Structures are given as C-alpha cells and as structure tokens.
C-alpha cells in the first residue's frame, strides 16, 4: 500500500498550485526538501503569514 498525499501551496492568501510533492517540485523547479521545509513548524515560526509561501497537506489517500 502507498500513501498519495496532496498538498496545496499558498503565498499568504494567494493560491499558487496543488498536487503531490513530486508534481509541485517539478512544476515549480524546487527541491522536494525545500517544499517540505515550507510545511514545517520551524518555517511557520520564522516567517510572517503574509510574506511567506507555505505548503499545506490537504489530502492523504491510501492506494493498493
């Protein structure tokens, strides 16, 4: 079984894109580790909401 996690990327209140970590990294030319850092609590504490790009987990599907 595999997890398929869907993420949404926002800059403040502005929606940027949605997809898996791999899809987003390819479309936005960012490393997957960079995207995951934008979802971390540390990044949330270091930045302000309005001026940061944040990644949110919106769906987790288990596939066989």
N, C-alpha and C positions, 0 to 999 in steps of 0.2 A: 504494500500500500504506500502511496505517495501523498504528500501534502501539496496542494496547489494554493498558494497564498496570493491574494490580490491586494495590491497597495494603491493608494491614491497619493499624489504629490501636489502640495499646495505651496504657494508663496503668499503668506498672510492669508487673506480670504480669497485669493485668486487661484482657481483650479488650474493645474498645469497638465496632468496626464494621469492615466490609470493603467495598471497591468501588473504582471509578475515582476519580480526583482530583475530577472534577466531581460525581459522586454523593455523595461524602463531604462536599464543601463545601456542597452543598445541604441534606443531611440534618442536618449539624452546625452550620449557619449560620456557617461560617468561610470566609474568602477562600482560594482555591487557593494563593496565595503563602504564607499562614500555614501551611497544611498542608505545603507543600514545605520550609519552614524547619524544621519538626519532623522532617524526614528528613535534614537536613544534618549534616555532621560538626561544625560550629560549635555547633549546638544541643546535640549529644551531649556536647561538652566543657564547656559552660556549665551543664549541669543534672546532677542525680543520677538514676540509673535509677528508683528507687522513687517519686520525686516528679514525674516528667515524663511528658508524653504524647508518644509517638513514633510516627512513620509508617514502615512498612517496605514495600518493594517485594516482593511475593510471586510475581507472575506477569507475564510480558510476552509477549503474543501478537501476531503479525503477521497482519493481515487484508487481504484484497484488496477 
